[in-house]
Amino acid sequence: LFDDFAQAYPLPAEVTKRIVDSLTNNFDAIICQMVFHVLTKEQTENLVKRMCSMLGKRGILIGSCVGSKEESCSWGVTPKGDGARHLQSMKSLFELLSENGFEGVEIKEIQINPEMARNSEIQVGEGQKEIKKCRFEFVAFKK
């Protein structure tokens, strides 16, 4: 359904379209835990749009992700090596959800464990960058 997220091999386009069409407006809630930070910015936006299309009227999206306490940024590479992962800031996460079909967006920063906080220097592009990481929990309603 979501290419490598649910299938070992992508389904033919006509099969994927049929499945996606059958799921449109069919869910009351979707839970998306700890996914956004391992995707590229574009992949994250596409996933948010797909989830919104699958939710029925006033459907709810509940989730969490690792984020950046400061500004959103790219870091490392995706598991498939097809692009740079993207860390959302609170502001960029709010905009991502609000601009892609959600309203009533609430985001809460959650303290991360001290070990993860100490390991905050990560590979970005050609060098190292210090990123103040955090965890966000969010809830949003389909418009």
The first five atom37 places (N, CA, C, CB, O) and aatype in JSON, in Angstrom:
{
  "aatype": [10, 13, 3, 3, 13, 0, 5, 0, 18, 14, 10, 14, 0, 6, 19, 16, 11, 1, 9, 19, 3, 15, 10, 16, 2, 2, 13, 3, 0, 9, 9, 4, 5, 12, 19, 13, 8, 19, 10, 16, 11, 6, 5, 16, 6, 2, 10, 19, 11, 1, 12, 4, 15, 12, 10, 7, 11, 1, 7, 9, 10, 9, 7, 15, 4, 19, 7, 15, 11, 6, 6, 15, 4, 15, 17, 7, 19, 16, 14, 11, 7, 3, 7, 0, 1, 8, 10, 5, 15, 12, 11, 15, 10, 13, 6, 10, 10, 15, 6, 2, 7, 13, 6, 7, 19, 6, 9, 11, 6, 9, 5, 9, 2, 14, 6, 12, 0, 1, 2, 15, 6, 9, 5, 19, 7, 6, 7, 5, 11, 6, 9, 11, 11, 4, 1, 13, 6, 13, 19, 0, 13, 11, 11],
  "atom_mask": [
    [1, 1, 1, 1, 1],
    [1, 1, 1, 1, 1],
    [1, 1, 1, 1, 1],
    [1, 1, 1, 1, 1],
    [1, 1, 1, 1, 1],
    [1, 1, 1, 1, 1],
    [1, 1, 1, 1, 1],
    [1, 1, 1, 1, 1],
    [1, 1, 1, 1, 1],
    [1, 1, 1, 1, 1],
    [1, 1, 1, 1, 1],
    [1, 1, 1, 1, 1],
    [1, 1, 1, 1, 1],
    [1, 1, 1, 1, 1],
    [1, 1, 1, 1, 1],
    [1, 1, 1, 1, 1],
    [1, 1, 1, 1, 1],
    [1, 1, 1, 1, 1],
    [1, 1, 1, 1, 1],
    [1, 1, 1, 1, 1],
    [1, 1, 1, 1, 1],
    [1, 1, 1, 1, 1],
    [1, 1, 1, 1, 1],
    [1, 1, 1, 1, 1],
    [1, 1, 1, 1, 1],
    [1, 1, 1, 1, 1],
    [1, 1, 1, 1, 1],
    [1, 1, 1, 1, 1],
    [1, 1, 1, 1, 1],
    [1, 1, 1, 1, 1],
    [1, 1, 1, 1, 1],
    [1, 1, 1, 1, 1],
    [1, 1, 1, 1, 1],
    [1, 1, 1, 1, 1],
    [1, 1, 1, 1, 1],
    [1, 1, 1, 1, 1],
    [1, 1, 1, 1, 1],
    [1, 1, 1, 1, 1],
    [1, 1, 1, 1, 1],
    [1, 1, 1, 1, 1],
    [1, 1, 1, 1, 1],
    [1, 1, 1, 1, 1],
    [1, 1, 1, 1, 1],
    [1, 1, 1, 1, 1],
    [1, 1, 1, 1, 1],
    [1, 1, 1, 1, 1],
    [1, 1, 1, 1, 1],
    [1, 1, 1, 1, 1],
    [1, 1, 1, 1, 1],
    [1, 1, 1, 1, 1],
    [1, 1, 1, 1, 1],
    [1, 1, 1, 1, 1],
    [1, 1, 1, 1, 1],
    [1, 1, 1, 1, 1],
    [1, 1, 1, 1, 1],
    [1, 1, 1, 0, 1],
    [1, 1, 1, 1, 1],
    [1, 1, 1, 1, 1],
    [1, 1, 1, 0, 1],
    [1, 1, 1, 1, 1],
    [1, 1, 1, 1, 1],
    [1, 1, 1, 1, 1],
    [1, 1, 1, 0, 1],
    [1, 1, 1, 1, 1],
    [1, 1, 1, 1, 1],
    [1, 1, 1, 1, 1],
    [1, 1, 1, 0, 1],
    [1, 1, 1, 1, 1],
    [1, 1, 1, 1, 1],
    [1, 1, 1, 1, 1],
    [1, 1, 1, 1, 1],
    [1, 1, 1, 1, 1],
    [1, 1, 1, 1, 1],
    [1, 1, 1, 1, 1],
    [1, 1, 1, 1, 1],
    [1, 1, 1, 0, 1],
    [1, 1, 1, 1, 1],
    [1, 1, 1, 1, 1],
    [1, 1, 1, 1, 1],
    [1, 1, 1, 1, 1],
    [1, 1, 1, 0, 1],
    [1, 1, 1, 1, 1],
    [1, 1, 1, 0, 1],
    [1, 1, 1, 1, 1],
    [1, 1, 1, 1, 1],
    [1, 1, 1, 1, 1],
    [1, 1, 1, 1, 1],
    [1, 1, 1, 1, 1],
    [1, 1, 1, 1, 1],
    [1, 1, 1, 1, 1],
    [1, 1, 1, 1, 1],
    [1, 1, 1, 1, 1],
    [1, 1, 1, 1, 1],
    [1, 1, 1, 1, 1],
    [1, 1, 1, 1, 1],
    [1, 1, 1, 1, 1],
    [1, 1, 1, 1, 1],
    [1, 1, 1, 1, 1],
    [1, 1, 1, 1, 1],
    [1, 1, 1, 1, 1],
    [1, 1, 1, 0, 1],
    [1, 1, 1, 1, 1],
    [1, 1, 1, 1, 1],
    [1, 1, 1, 0, 1],
    [1, 1, 1, 1, 1],
    [1, 1, 1, 1, 1],
    [1, 1, 1, 1, 1],
    [1, 1, 1, 1, 1],
    [1, 1, 1, 1, 1],
    [1, 1, 1, 1, 1],
    [1, 1, 1, 1, 1],
    [1, 1, 1, 1, 1],
    [1, 1, 1, 1, 1],
    [1, 1, 1, 1, 1],
    [1, 1, 1, 1, 1],
    [1, 1, 1, 1, 1],
    [1, 1, 1, 1, 1],
    [1, 1, 1, 1, 1],
    [1, 1, 1, 1, 1],
    [1, 1, 1, 1, 1],
    [1, 1, 1, 1, 1],
    [1, 1, 1, 1, 1],
    [1, 1, 1, 1, 1],
    [1, 1, 1, 1, 1],
    [1, 1, 1, 0, 1],
    [1, 1, 1, 1, 1],
    [1, 1, 1, 0, 1],
    [1, 1, 1, 1, 1],
    [1, 1, 1, 1, 1],
    [1, 1, 1, 1, 1],
    [1, 1, 1, 1, 1],
    [1, 1, 1, 1, 1],
    [1, 1, 1, 1, 1],
    [1, 1, 1, 1, 1],
    [1, 1, 1, 1, 1],
    [1, 1, 1, 1, 1],
    [1, 1, 1, 1, 1],
    [1, 1, 1, 1, 1],
    [1, 1, 1, 1, 1],
    [1, 1, 1, 1, 1],
    [1, 1, 1, 1, 1],
    [1, 1, 1, 1, 1],
    [1, 1, 1, 1, 1]
  ],
  "atom_positions": [
    [[0.83, -1.2, 0.0], [0.0, 0.0, 0.0], [0.87, 1.25, 0.0], [-0.94, 0.0, 1.21], [0.64, 2.16, -0.8]],
    [[1.86, 1.32, 0.89], [2.76, 2.47, 0.95], [4.15, 2.05, 0.5], [2.8, 3.07, 2.38], [5.14, 2.33, 1.17]],
    [[4.2, 1.37, -0.63], [5.46, 0.9, -1.18], [6.21, 0.1, -0.13], [6.33, 2.09, -1.67], [5.66, -0.88, 0.38]],
    [[7.42, 0.46, 0.21], [8.23, -0.35, 1.11], [7.75, -0.34, 2.56], [9.63, 0.11, 1.06], [8.3, -1.09, 3.37]],
    [[6.77, 0.47, 2.92], [6.27, 0.46, 4.29], [5.45, -0.79, 4.6], [5.43, 1.69, 4.54], [5.45, -1.26, 5.73]],
    [[4.78, -1.32, 3.63], [3.89, -2.45, 3.9], [4.15, -3.66, 3.03], [2.46, -2.02, 3.74], [3.6, -4.74, 3.29]],
    [[4.96, -3.52, 2.0], [5.19, -4.62, 1.07], [6.68, -4.81, 0.85], [4.48, -4.36, -0.27], [7.44, -3.85, 0.8]],
    [[7.09, -6.08, 0.71], [8.48, -6.34, 0.38], [8.79, -5.81, -1.01], [8.79, -7.85, 0.45], [9.91, -5.35, -1.28]],
    [[7.8, -5.86, -1.9], [7.96, -5.35, -3.26], [6.75, -4.48, -3.58], [8.1, -6.5, -4.31], [5.63, -4.84, -3.23]],
    [[6.98, -3.33, -4.22], [5.84, -2.46, -4.54], [4.8, -3.19, -5.39], [6.32, -1.2, -5.27], [5.13, -3.99, -6.26]],
    [[3.56, -2.89, -5.12], [2.46, -3.45, -5.9], [2.34, -2.7, -7.22], [1.13, -3.39, -5.11], [2.76, -1.55, -7.31]],
    [[1.76, -3.32, -8.24], [1.51, -2.58, -9.49], [0.63, -1.37, -9.21], [0.85, -3.5, -10.54], [-0.22, -1.4, -8.32]],
    [[0.83, -0.3, -9.97], [0.13, 0.97, -9.74], [-1.38, 0.8, -9.68], [0.49, 1.96, -10.82], [-2.03, 1.41, -8.83]],
    [[-1.96, 0.0, -10.57], [-3.42, -0.15, -10.59], [-3.93, -0.84, -9.33], [-3.85, -0.92, -11.83], [-5.03, -0.55, -8.86]],
    [[-3.14, -1.78, -8.78], [-3.53, -2.46, -7.55], [-3.44, -1.49, -6.38], [-2.63, -3.71, -7.31], [-4.35, -1.42, -5.55]],
    [[-2.35, -0.74, -6.3], [-2.19, 0.24, -5.24], [-3.33, 1.25, -5.26], [-0.83, 0.96, -5.36], [-3.89, 1.57, -4.22]],
    [[-3.67, 1.77, -6.44], [-4.75, 2.74, -6.57], [-6.07, 2.14, -6.09], [-4.89, 3.22, -8.03], [-6.82, 2.81, -5.37]],
    [[-6.36, 0.92, -6.46], [-7.6, 0.27, -6.04], [-7.65, 0.12, -4.52], [-7.73, -1.12, -6.71], [-8.69, 0.36, -3.91]],
    [[-6.54, -0.26, -3.91], [-6.5, -0.42, -2.46], [-6.68, 0.94, -1.78], [-5.16, -1.07, -2.01], [-7.49, 1.08, -0.86]],
    [[-5.92, 1.94, -2.23], [-6.01, 3.27, -1.64], [-7.42, 3.83, -1.79], [-4.99, 4.23, -2.29], [-7.97, 4.39, -0.84]],
    [[-8.01, 3.67, -2.96], [-9.38, 4.15, -3.18], [-10.36, 3.47, -2.22], [-9.82, 3.91, -4.62], [-11.27, 4.12, -1.72]],
    [[-10.18, 2.18, -1.97], [-11.09, 1.46, -1.08], [-10.93, 1.89, 0.37], [-10.86, -0.04, -1.21], [-11.84, 1.69, 1.18]],
    [[-9.78, 2.46, 0.72], [-9.54, 2.89, 2.1], [-9.86, 4.35, 2.34], [-8.11, 2.63, 2.47], [-9.86, 4.8, 3.49]],
    [[-10.13, 5.1, 1.3], [-10.41, 6.53, 1.43], [-11.62, 6.76, 2.33], [-10.65, 7.17, 0.05], [-12.68, 6.16, 2.14]],
    [[-11.45, 7.63, 3.31], [-12.5, 8.0, 4.27], [-13.01, 6.84, 5.1], [-13.66, 8.62, 3.54], [-14.15, 6.87, 5.56]],
    [[-12.21, 5.81, 5.31], [-12.69, 4.61, 6.0], [-12.23, 4.46, 7.45], [-12.26, 3.43, 5.25], [-12.66, 3.51, 8.11]],
    [[-11.39, 5.34, 7.96], [-10.86, 5.14, 9.31], [-11.25, 6.29, 10.22], [-9.33, 5.01, 9.27], [-11.32, 7.44, 9.79]],
    [[-11.52, 5.96, 11.47], [-11.82, 6.96, 12.48], [-10.54, 7.5, 13.12], [-12.75, 6.38, 13.55], [-10.49, 8.64, 13.56]],
    [[-9.51, 6.66, 13.18], [-8.26, 7.06, 13.82], [-7.09, 6.34, 13.16], [-8.3, 6.75, 15.34], [-7.22, 5.21, 12.7]],
    [[-5.96, 7.02, 13.13], [-4.7, 6.43, 12.67], [-3.65, 6.78, 13.72], [-4.28, 6.95, 11.23], [-3.56, 7.92, 14.17]],
    [[-2.86, 5.78, 14.1], [-1.77, 5.98, 15.03], [-0.47, 5.82, 14.25], [-1.84, 4.97, 16.24], [-0.24, 4.79, 13.61]],
    [[0.37, 6.83, 14.31], [1.63, 6.84, 13.56], [2.76, 7.15, 14.55], [1.6, 7.9, 12.39], [3.04, 8.32, 14.83]],
    [[3.38, 6.12, 15.07], [4.4, 6.28, 16.11], [5.81, 6.16, 15.54], [4.19, 5.25, 17.2], [6.15, 5.18, 14.88]],
    [[6.62, 7.17, 15.81], [8.06, 7.14, 15.55], [8.41, 6.78, 14.11], [8.73, 6.17, 16.49], [9.23, 5.89, 13.87]],
    [[7.79, 7.46, 13.15], [8.02, 7.2, 11.73], [8.62, 8.41, 11.01], [6.73, 6.8, 11.06], [9.57, 8.25, 10.25]],
    [[8.09, 9.59, 11.24], [8.45, 10.76, 10.44], [9.96, 11.01, 10.38], [7.77, 11.99, 10.99], [10.47, 11.36, 9.32]],
    [[10.67, 10.84, 11.47], [12.09, 11.2, 11.53], [13.01, 10.26, 10.73], [12.54, 11.23, 12.95], [14.19, 10.55, 10.58]],
    [[12.49, 9.16, 10.23], [13.32, 8.27, 9.39], [13.04, 8.46, 7.91], [13.09, 6.81, 9.77], [13.62, 7.77, 7.07]],
    [[12.16, 9.4, 7.57], [11.78, 9.67, 6.19], [12.34, 10.99, 5.7], [10.26, 9.66, 6.04], [12.74, 11.84, 6.5]],
    [[12.38, 11.16, 4.38], [12.74, 12.45, 3.82], [11.58, 13.41, 4.05], [13.08, 12.33, 2.3], [10.48, 12.99, 4.42]],
    [[11.83, 14.68, 3.84], [10.78, 15.69, 3.98], [9.62, 15.38, 3.03], [11.35, 17.11, 3.7], [8.46, 15.45, 3.42]],
    [[9.93, 15.02, 1.78], [8.9, 14.72, 0.79], [8.13, 13.45, 1.15], [9.54, 14.56, -0.6], [6.91, 13.42, 1.02]],
    [[8.82, 12.41, 1.6], [8.14, 11.17, 2.0], [7.19, 11.42, 3.17], [9.17, 10.1, 2.38], [6.09, 10.87, 3.21]],
    [[7.62, 12.25, 4.12], [6.77, 12.57, 5.27], [5.52, 13.3, 4.82], [7.54, 13.41, 6.29], [4.42, 12.98, 5.28]],
    [[5.67, 14.26, 3.94], [4.51, 15.0, 3.43], [3.56, 14.07, 2.7], [4.96, 16.14, 2.51], [2.34, 14.16, 2.89]],
    [[4.08, 13.19, 1.86], [3.22, 12.24, 1.14], [2.48, 11.32, 2.1], [4.06, 11.4, 0.16], [1.3, 11.05, 1.91]],
    [[3.17, 10.85, 3.13], [2.52, 9.98, 4.12], [1.4, 10.71, 4.85], [3.56, 9.46, 5.12], [0.32, 10.15, 5.05]],
    [[1.65, 11.95, 5.25], [0.61, 12.74, 5.95], [-0.61, 12.92, 5.05], [1.16, 14.13, 6.39], [-1.74, 12.78, 5.5]],
    [[-0.39, 13.22, 3.78], [-1.51, 13.38, 2.84], [-2.29, 12.07, 2.7], [-1.0, 13.84, 1.46], [-3.52, 12.08, 2.68]],
    [[-1.58, 10.95, 2.6], [-2.26, 9.65, 2.48], [-3.08, 9.33, 3.71], [-1.25, 8.53, 2.22], [-4.22, 8.87, 3.62]],
    [[-2.49, 9.58, 4.88], [-3.23, 9.29, 6.11], [-4.47, 10.17, 6.21], [-2.33, 9.52, 7.34], [-5.53, 9.7, 6.62]],
    [[-4.35, 11.43, 5.82], [-5.51, 12.33, 5.86], [-6.61, 11.81, 4.93], [-5.1, 13.77, 5.45], [-7.79, 11.84, 5.29]],
    [[-6.24, 11.34, 3.76], [-7.25, 10.85, 2.81], [-7.96, 9.6, 3.32], [-6.6, 10.57, 1.45], [-9.09, 9.33, 2.93]],
    [[-7.29, 8.83, 4.17], [-7.88, 7.6, 4.68], [-8.81, 7.84, 5.86], [-6.78, 6.65, 5.09], [-9.65, 6.99, 6.17]],
    [[-8.67, 8.98, 6.52], [-9.53, 9.28, 7.66], [-10.9, 9.79, 7.21], [-8.87, 10.31, 8.57], [-11.01, 10.53, 6.24]],
    [[-11.91, 9.38, 7.93], [-13.26, 9.87, 7.68], [-13.43, 11.25, 8.3], [0.0, 0.0, 0.0], [-12.49, 11.8, 8.87]],
    [[-14.63, 11.79, 8.18], [-14.93, 13.11, 8.71], [-14.57, 13.17, 10.19], [-16.42, 13.46, 8.5], [-14.97, 12.31, 10.98]],
    [[-13.81, 14.2, 10.57], [-13.33, 14.42, 11.94], [-12.49, 13.26, 12.47], [-14.51, 14.64, 12.86], [-12.37, 13.08, 13.68]],
    [[-11.89, 12.48, 11.55], [-10.97, 11.43, 11.97], [-9.79, 12.04, 12.7], [0.0, 0.0, 0.0], [-9.48, 13.22, 12.54]],
    [[-9.14, 11.23, 13.51], [-8.06, 11.73, 14.36], [-6.74, 11.01, 14.02], [-8.4, 11.53, 15.86], [-6.71, 9.8, 13.8]],
    [[-5.68, 11.78, 13.98], [-4.32, 11.27, 13.8], [-3.59, 11.47, 15.12], [-3.57, 11.99, 12.61], [-3.54, 12.58, 15.65]],
    [[-3.04, 10.39, 15.64], [-2.29, 10.41, 16.89], [-0.9, 9.89, 16.59], [-3.01, 9.56, 18.01], [-0.76, 8.86, 15.93]],
    [[0.14, 10.57, 17.08], [1.47, 10.08, 16.77], [2.57, 10.7, 17.62], [0.0, 0.0, 0.0], [2.33, 11.51, 18.51]],
    [[3.78, 10.26, 17.29], [4.97, 10.8, 17.93], [6.14, 10.66, 16.97], [5.28, 10.06, 19.28], [6.11, 9.85, 16.04]],
    [[7.16, 11.47, 17.19], [8.38, 11.38, 16.38], [9.52, 12.06, 17.12], [8.17, 12.04, 14.99], [9.3, 12.89, 18.0]],
    [[10.73, 11.69, 16.77], [11.9, 12.41, 17.24], [11.94, 13.71, 16.46], [13.23, 11.57, 17.06], [11.63, 13.74, 15.28]],
    [[12.33, 14.79, 17.11], [12.37, 16.07, 16.44], [13.56, 16.9, 16.88], [0.0, 0.0, 0.0], [14.39, 16.45, 17.67]],
    [[13.62, 18.09, 16.36], [14.66, 19.05, 16.69], [14.06, 20.14, 17.56], [15.3, 19.65, 15.41], [13.02, 20.7, 17.23]],
    [[14.72, 20.45, 18.68], [14.22, 21.5, 19.58], [14.29, 22.86, 18.91], [15.02, 21.52, 20.88], [13.55, 23.78, 19.29]],
    [[15.17, 23.01, 17.93], [15.35, 24.31, 17.3], [14.66, 24.32, 15.95], [16.85, 24.64, 17.14], [13.43, 24.28, 15.9]],
    [[15.38, 24.36, 14.87], [14.75, 24.39, 13.54], [14.76, 23.0, 12.91], [15.46, 25.39, 12.62], [15.59, 22.16, 13.26]],
    [[13.83, 22.78, 11.99], [13.81, 21.49, 11.3], [15.1, 21.37, 10.49], [12.55, 21.35, 10.38], [15.69, 22.38, 10.08]],
    [[15.53, 20.13, 10.25], [16.79, 19.95, 9.54], [16.87, 18.55, 8.94], [17.99, 20.2, 10.48], [16.16, 17.63, 9.36]],
    [[17.73, 18.41, 7.97], [18.02, 17.1, 7.4], [19.15, 16.46, 8.18], [18.38, 17.21, 5.89], [20.0, 17.15, 8.74]],
    [[19.15, 15.13, 8.23], [20.21, 14.44, 8.94], [20.33, 13.01, 8.4], [19.94, 14.43, 10.48], [19.32, 12.43, 8.0]],
    [[21.49, 12.45, 8.38], [21.69, 11.07, 7.99], [21.03, 10.72, 6.67], [0.0, 0.0, 0.0], [20.69, 11.6, 5.88]],
    [[20.85, 9.44, 6.45], [20.18, 8.96, 5.24], [19.05, 8.02, 5.62], [21.18, 8.26, 4.28], [19.07, 7.42, 6.69]],
    [[18.08, 7.9, 4.73], [16.95, 7.01, 4.97], [17.43, 5.56, 4.98], [15.84, 7.2, 3.9], [18.52, 5.28, 4.5]],
    [[16.64, 4.65, 5.52], [17.03, 3.24, 5.55], [17.38, 2.67, 4.17], [15.92, 2.42, 6.17], [18.25, 1.81, 4.06]],
    [[16.7, 3.15, 3.13], [17.0, 2.68, 1.77], [18.14, 3.46, 1.12], [15.77, 2.77, 0.91], [18.56, 3.12, 0.02]],
    [[18.64, 4.5, 1.79], [19.72, 5.3, 1.24], [19.28, 6.18, 0.08], [0.0, 0.0, 0.0], [20.11, 6.56, -0.75]],
    [[17.98, 6.51, 0.01], [17.46, 7.26, -1.13], [17.24, 8.74, -0.84], [16.18, 6.66, -1.58], [16.58, 9.43, -1.62]],
    [[17.79, 9.23, 0.25], [17.65, 10.65, 0.56], [18.0, 10.93, 2.0], [0.0, 0.0, 0.0], [18.29, 10.02, 2.78]],
    [[17.98, 12.2, 2.36], [18.29, 12.62, 3.73], [17.05, 12.55, 4.6], [18.87, 14.05, 3.74], [15.98, 13.01, 4.2]],
    [[17.19, 11.97, 5.76], [16.1, 11.97, 6.73], [15.81, 13.41, 7.14], [16.46, 11.1, 7.98], [16.65, 14.3, 6.96]],
    [[14.62, 13.64, 7.69], [14.25, 15.0, 8.07], [13.7, 15.02, 9.49], [13.21, 15.58, 7.08], [12.79, 14.25, 9.82]],
    [[14.25, 15.89, 10.33], [13.74, 16.1, 11.67], [12.83, 17.32, 11.67], [14.9, 16.27, 12.7], [13.22, 18.39, 11.2]],
    [[11.65, 17.17, 12.19], [10.7, 18.27, 12.3], [11.0, 19.09, 13.55], [9.24, 17.75, 12.32], [11.43, 18.54, 14.57]],
    [[10.77, 20.38, 13.47], [10.71, 21.22, 14.66], [9.23, 21.27, 15.06], [11.3, 22.68, 14.4], [8.37, 20.79, 14.32]],
    [[8.93, 21.83, 16.21], [7.52, 21.94, 16.59], [6.77, 22.77, 15.55], [7.39, 22.57, 18.01], [5.65, 22.43, 15.17]],
    [[7.39, 23.86, 15.1], [6.75, 24.74, 14.12], [6.54, 24.01, 12.79], [7.6, 26.0, 13.9], [5.45, 24.09, 12.22]],
    [[7.56, 23.3, 12.29], [7.42, 22.64, 10.99], [6.43, 21.48, 11.06], [8.79, 22.13, 10.5], [5.73, 21.21, 10.08]],
    [[6.36, 20.79, 12.2], [5.4, 19.71, 12.36], [3.97, 20.27, 12.36], [5.68, 18.92, 13.67], [3.08, 19.7, 11.74]],
    [[3.78, 21.38, 13.05], [2.46, 22.04, 13.05], [2.07, 22.43, 11.62], [2.48, 23.29, 13.98], [0.94, 22.18, 11.2]],
    [[3.0, 23.04, 10.89], [2.72, 23.45, 9.51], [2.46, 22.25, 8.61], [3.89, 24.27, 8.96], [1.55, 22.29, 7.78]],
    [[3.25, 21.19, 8.76], [3.07, 19.97, 7.95], [1.65, 19.43, 8.09], [4.09, 18.89, 8.37], [1.0, 19.13, 7.1]],
    [[1.19, 19.32, 9.32], [-0.15, 18.78, 9.56], [-1.24, 19.76, 9.12], [-0.33, 18.42, 11.04], [-2.21, 19.37, 8.49]],
    [[-1.06, 21.03, 9.46], [-2.07, 22.05, 9.14], [-2.22, 22.27, 7.64], [-1.7, 23.36, 9.8], [-3.33, 22.51, 7.16]],
    [[-1.13, 22.18, 6.9], [-1.17, 22.43, 5.45], [-1.57, 21.21, 4.64], [0.18, 22.93, 4.99], [-1.71, 21.29, 3.42]],
    [[-1.74, 20.07, 5.3], [-2.05, 18.84, 4.57], [-3.32, 18.17, 5.07], [-0.89, 17.87, 4.67], [-3.41, 16.94, 5.12]],
    [[-4.3, 19.0, 5.45], [-5.63, 18.47, 5.71], [-6.04, 18.32, 7.16], [0.0, 0.0, 0.0], [-7.1, 17.75, 7.44]],
    [[-5.23, 18.82, 8.1], [-5.58, 18.66, 9.51], [-5.81, 20.01, 10.18], [-4.47, 17.9, 10.25], [-5.29, 21.04, 9.75]],
    [[-6.61, 19.97, 11.25], [-6.87, 21.15, 12.07], [-6.87, 20.71, 13.53], [-8.21, 21.84, 11.68], [-6.8, 19.52, 13.84]],
    [[-6.97, 21.68, 14.42], [-6.97, 21.35, 15.85], [-5.68, 20.64, 16.24], [0.0, 0.0, 0.0], [-5.69, 19.78, 17.12]],
    [[-4.59, 21.0, 15.59], [-3.31, 20.33, 15.81], [-2.76, 20.71, 17.18], [-2.29, 20.69, 14.7], [-2.64, 21.89, 17.51]],
    [[-2.43, 19.7, 17.97], [-1.79, 19.91, 19.28], [-0.51, 19.1, 19.3], [-2.74, 19.49, 20.46], [-0.49, 17.91, 18.97]],
    [[0.58, 19.76, 19.69], [1.88, 19.11, 19.75], [2.47, 19.37, 21.13], [2.84, 19.64, 18.63], [2.42, 20.49, 21.65]],
    [[3.02, 18.32, 21.73], [3.63, 18.45, 23.04], [5.05, 17.91, 22.96], [2.8, 17.69, 24.13], [5.28, 16.82, 22.42]],
    [[6.0, 18.67, 23.48], [7.39, 18.19, 23.54], [7.54, 17.3, 24.77], [8.4, 19.38, 23.57], [7.14, 17.67, 25.87]],
    [[8.13, 16.13, 24.55], [8.33, 15.16, 25.61], [9.82, 15.03, 25.88], [7.71, 13.78, 25.24], [10.62, 14.98, 24.94]],
    [[10.2, 14.99, 27.14], [11.6, 14.83, 27.5], [12.09, 13.47, 27.0], [11.79, 14.96, 29.02], [11.42, 12.46, 27.19]],
    [[13.26, 13.44, 26.38], [13.83, 12.18, 25.93], [14.79, 11.65, 26.99], [14.55, 12.34, 24.56], [15.21, 12.39, 27.88]],
    [[15.13, 10.37, 26.89], [16.0, 9.81, 27.91], [17.39, 10.43, 27.8], [16.08, 8.27, 27.78], [17.81, 10.82, 26.71]],
    [[18.11, 10.53, 28.92], [19.41, 11.2, 28.94], [20.44, 10.59, 27.98], [19.96, 11.17, 30.33], [21.27, 11.31, 27.42]],
    [[20.41, 9.29, 27.78], [21.37, 8.64, 26.87], [21.17, 9.15, 25.44], [21.2, 7.09, 26.91], [22.14, 9.44, 24.75]],
    [[19.93, 9.24, 25.0], [19.67, 9.75, 23.65], [20.07, 11.22, 23.55], [18.17, 9.59, 23.29], [20.6, 11.64, 22.52]],
    [[19.84, 11.99, 24.59], [20.19, 13.41, 24.58], [21.7, 13.6, 24.48], [19.66, 14.09, 25.83], [22.16, 14.54, 23.83]],
    [[22.49, 12.72, 25.14], [23.95, 12.83, 25.07], [24.46, 12.53, 23.68], [24.61, 11.89, 26.07], [25.46, 13.12, 23.25]],
    [[23.81, 11.65, 22.97], [24.23, 11.26, 21.63], [23.58, 12.19, 20.61], [23.87, 9.77, 21.33], [22.77, 11.76, 19.79]],
    [[23.93, 13.48, 20.68], [23.21, 14.44, 19.86], [24.01, 14.97, 18.68], [22.79, 15.59, 20.71], [23.52, 15.82, 17.93]],
    [[25.23, 14.49, 18.49], [25.99, 14.91, 17.32], [25.76, 13.87, 16.23], [27.52, 15.07, 17.65], [26.12, 12.71, 16.39]],
    [[25.18, 14.29, 15.13], [24.82, 13.34, 14.08], [25.33, 13.81, 12.73], [23.3, 13.14, 14.03], [25.62, 14.99, 12.54]],
    [[25.44, 12.88, 11.82], [25.94, 13.17, 10.48], [24.91, 13.95, 9.69], [26.3, 11.87, 9.76], [23.76, 13.52, 9.56]],
    [[25.31, 15.08, 9.16], [24.45, 15.88, 8.28], [25.28, 16.32, 7.09], [23.84, 17.1, 9.03], [26.26, 17.05, 7.24]],
    [[24.88, 15.87, 5.92], [25.63, 16.25, 4.72], [27.06, 15.77, 4.8], [0.0, 0.0, 0.0], [27.31, 14.58, 4.98]],
    [[28.02, 16.7, 4.68], [29.43, 16.33, 4.66], [30.1, 16.45, 6.02], [30.15, 17.19, 3.68], [31.29, 16.17, 6.13]],
    [[29.38, 16.85, 7.05], [30.01, 17.03, 8.35], [29.12, 16.62, 9.49], [0.0, 0.0, 0.0], [28.09, 15.96, 9.32]],
    [[29.53, 17.04, 10.68], [28.77, 16.77, 11.89], [28.05, 18.04, 12.31], [29.7, 16.25, 13.03], [28.54, 19.15, 12.09]],
    [[26.91, 17.88, 12.9], [26.16, 19.02, 13.41], [25.56, 18.65, 14.74], [25.06, 19.47, 12.4], [25.06, 17.54, 14.92]],
    [[25.61, 19.56, 15.66], [25.0, 19.35, 16.97], [23.5, 19.65, 16.84], [25.66, 20.26, 18.07], [23.12, 20.75, 16.46]],
    [[22.68, 18.68, 17.15], [21.23, 18.87, 17.08], [20.65, 18.59, 18.46], [20.59, 17.93, 16.0], [20.89, 17.53, 19.05]],
    [[19.89, 19.53, 18.95], [19.21, 19.32, 20.22], [17.92, 18.57, 19.93], [18.92, 20.69, 20.96], [16.93, 19.14, 19.48]],
    [[17.97, 17.27, 20.19], [16.83, 16.42, 19.87], [15.79, 16.43, 20.97], [17.29, 15.0, 19.6], [16.09, 16.7, 22.14]],
    [[14.57, 16.12, 20.58], [13.47, 15.97, 21.52], [12.5, 14.97, 20.91], [12.78, 17.35, 21.82], [12.74, 14.41, 19.84]],
    [[11.43, 14.75, 21.6], [10.37, 13.89, 21.08], [9.08, 14.69, 21.11], [10.24, 12.56, 21.9], [8.78, 15.37, 22.09]],
    [[8.34, 14.58, 20.03], [7.04, 15.25, 19.97], [5.94, 14.21, 19.98], [6.93, 16.14, 18.71], [6.05, 13.16, 19.34]],
    [[4.87, 14.49, 20.7], [3.63, 13.74, 20.61], [2.62, 14.7, 20.03], [3.17, 13.15, 22.01], [2.57, 15.87, 20.4]],
    [[1.79, 14.19, 19.12], [0.85, 15.09, 18.46], [-0.51, 14.42, 18.25], [1.41, 15.55, 17.13], [-0.64, 13.2, 18.21]],
    [[-1.49, 15.29, 18.12], [-2.85, 14.87, 17.8], [-3.41, 15.91, 16.84], [-3.76, 14.72, 19.1], [-3.17, 17.11, 17.01]],
    [[-4.14, 15.45, 15.84], [-4.72, 16.37, 14.85], [-6.0, 15.75, 14.3], [-3.7, 16.67, 13.68], [-6.14, 14.53, 14.24]],
    [[-6.92, 16.59, 13.9], [-8.2, 16.15, 13.37], [-8.3, 16.49, 11.88], [-9.37, 16.79, 14.15], [-7.86, 17.55, 11.45]],
    [[-8.89, 15.59, 11.11], [-9.1, 15.86, 9.7], [-10.07, 17.02, 9.57], [-9.62, 14.61, 8.96], [-11.08, 17.08, 10.28]],
    [[-9.77, 17.95, 8.65], [-10.65, 19.1, 8.42], [-11.98, 18.64, 7.86], [-10.0, 20.11, 7.47], [-12.85, 19.46, 7.6]]
  ]
}
